[in-house]
Amino acid sequence: MTQPPHDEPTAQSPEELREQVERTRHELGDTVEALAAKTDVKARAQEKAAEIKEQAAVKAGEVAAKAGEVAGEVAAKAGEVAGEVAAKAGEVKAKAAETASRVQEKLPDPVRNQTAQGARLARDNRGVLLAVAAAAALVWLTCRGRK
């Protein structure tokens, strides 16, 4: 160790030599600290995990935003389809009423009177009809379940 470092001139006094030694110790401490950080596998793994977690959060935000867009588009399309279905249902209902009216006009009077009387009875006794229908459905489901 008789040769001085190539980038620093030789110290002229003991004071300068102490300063050089102190500076070299500080630089050596920084180098050792940097090397220790590179060899600290646990800390590096934690840093990488935090980085991946942040990337995942960003990606999840992007996916959520895209899902929101798609959901909005689906809702808009569902609204359009619902409107079209409602319009078609109105048309079908009108056609059914028209057809029923035509059929009723062609029925003989006794059949027409009996049909009107049956419709009135059905309207007046909705609760009973619903109870009978529910009971019939229950019997059917019970018989079907036994097979």
LOKEMI-908428 format. One line per 2 residues: number of its first residue (from 1); for each residue x, y, z of C-alpha. Coordinates in Angstrom, 3 decimals. Layout:
REM LOKEMI-908428
NUM = X:Y:Z  ...
END
This chain:
REM LOKEMI-908428
1 = 0.000:0.000:0.000  2.682:2.388:-0.838
3 = 0.979:3.711:-3.927  -1.671:6.443:-3.559
5 = -5.050:6.107:-5.329  -4.892:7.130:-8.969
7 = -7.560:9.827:-8.798  -6.427:11.587:-5.622
9 = -3.144:13.359:-5.051  -0.977:12.394:-2.083
11 = -1.816:14.170:1.165  0.519:17.015:2.011
13 = -0.263:17.139:5.724  -1.639:14.876:8.454
15 = -4.870:16.925:8.378  -5.357:16.237:4.671
17 = -4.552:12.593:5.251  -7.276:12.384:7.962
19 = -9.782:14.013:5.588  -8.888:11.542:2.850
21 = -9.251:8.630:5.258  -12.621:9.943:6.484
23 = -13.841:10.458:2.913  -12.668:6.956:1.953
25 = -14.438:5.472:5.015  -17.640:7.266:4.065
27 = -17.421:6.033:0.452  -16.619:2.517:1.655
29 = -19.615:2.645:4.022  -21.878:3.672:1.143
31 = -20.489:0.855:-1.003  -20.986:-1.722:1.759
33 = -24.519:-0.445:2.335  -25.343:-0.730:-1.376
35 = -23.906:-4.247:-1.507  -25.857:-5.246:1.601
37 = -29.062:-3.919:0.034  -28.400:-5.977:-3.098
39 = -27.851:-9.143:-1.073  -30.929:-8.612:1.158
41 = -33.169:-11.088:-0.662  -36.104:-10.622:1.719
43 = -36.177:-6.833:1.256  -35.831:-7.158:-2.514
45 = -38.639:-9.734:-2.594  -40.849:-7.421:-0.535
47 = -40.097:-4.535:-2.886  -40.922:-6.704:-5.902
49 = -44.128:-7.926:-4.213  -45.164:-4.335:-3.507
51 = -44.444:-3.404:-7.124  -46.497:-6.346:-8.435
53 = -49.300:-5.527:-6.001  -49.391:-1.954:-7.286
55 = -49.430:-3.162:-10.906  -52.270:-5.563:-10.054
57 = -54.252:-2.758:-8.440  -53.810:-0.595:-11.534
59 = -54.843:-3.482:-13.786  -57.850:-4.233:-11.557
61 = -58.900:-0.603:-11.870  -58.618:-0.792:-15.637
63 = -60.625:-4.039:-15.737  -63.271:-2.557:-13.440
65 = -63.556:0.499:-15.662  -63.892:-1.684:-18.761
67 = -66.492:-3.845:-17.002  -68.425:-0.696:-16.132
69 = -68.355:0.384:-19.766  -69.518:-3.032:-20.952
71 = -72.236:-3.119:-18.295  -73.450:0.274:-19.473
73 = -73.523:-0.910:-23.066  -75.389:-4.079:-22.060
75 = -77.889:-2.072:-20.036  -78.481:0.266:-22.967
77 = -78.972:-2.672:-25.325  -81.282:-4.353:-22.802
79 = -83.321:-1.150:-22.662  -83.603:-1.108:-26.431
81 = -84.634:-4.769:-26.531  -87.134:-4.239:-23.716
83 = -88.680:-1.384:-25.677  -88.894:-3.522:-28.786
85 = -90.414:-6.403:-26.809  -92.952:-4.071:-25.230
87 = -93.895:-2.752:-28.651  -94.254:-6.279:-30.036
89 = -96.271:-7.311:-26.975  -98.612:-4.392:-27.579
91 = -98.991:-5.443:-31.198  -99.668:-9.069:-30.201
93 = -102.169:-7.959:-27.576  -104.003:-5.800:-30.132
95 = -104.025:-8.662:-32.656  -105.301:-11.069:-29.995
97 = -108.080:-8.677:-29.039  -108.974:-8.196:-32.692
99 = -108.976:-11.944:-33.314  -111.033:-12.611:-30.199
101 = -113.527:-9.980:-31.299  -113.821:-11.564:-34.752
103 = -114.226:-15.039:-33.286  -116.849:-13.790:-30.855
105 = -118.792:-12.140:-33.655  -118.940:-15.443:-35.540
107 = -120.111:-17.464:-32.540  -123.774:-18.317:-32.221
109 = -125.640:-16.303:-29.577  -125.981:-19.130:-27.028
111 = -122.210:-19.843:-27.148  -121.416:-16.124:-26.959
113 = -123.679:-15.747:-23.906  -122.108:-18.751:-22.185
115 = -118.598:-17.439:-22.932  -119.443:-14.019:-21.515
117 = -120.993:-15.647:-18.438  -117.837:-17.823:-17.981
119 = -115.576:-14.775:-18.282  -117.683:-12.903:-15.720
121 = -117.519:-15.853:-13.315  -113.760:-16.083:-13.770
123 = -113.332:-12.350:-13.046  -115.602:-12.489:-10.024
125 = -113.879:-15.584:-8.578  -110.208:-14.904:-9.311
127 = -109.097:-15.926:-5.816  -110.812:-19.291:-6.047
129 = -109.414:-19.895:-9.537  -105.895:-19.047:-8.366
131 = -106.234:-21.363:-5.363  -107.453:-24.220:-7.582
133 = -104.620:-23.597:-10.060  -102.050:-23.568:-7.235
135 = -103.484:-26.813:-5.815  -103.391:-28.437:-9.253
137 = -99.781:-27.341:-9.747  -98.889:-28.726:-6.313
139 = -100.521:-32.084:-7.099  -98.747:-32.208:-10.444
141 = -95.352:-31.411:-8.878  -95.895:-34.016:-6.141
143 = -96.833:-36.733:-8.653  -93.912:-35.776:-10.871
145 = -91.478:-35.934:-7.959  -92.464:-39.518:-7.065
147 = -91.431:-40.949:-10.437
END
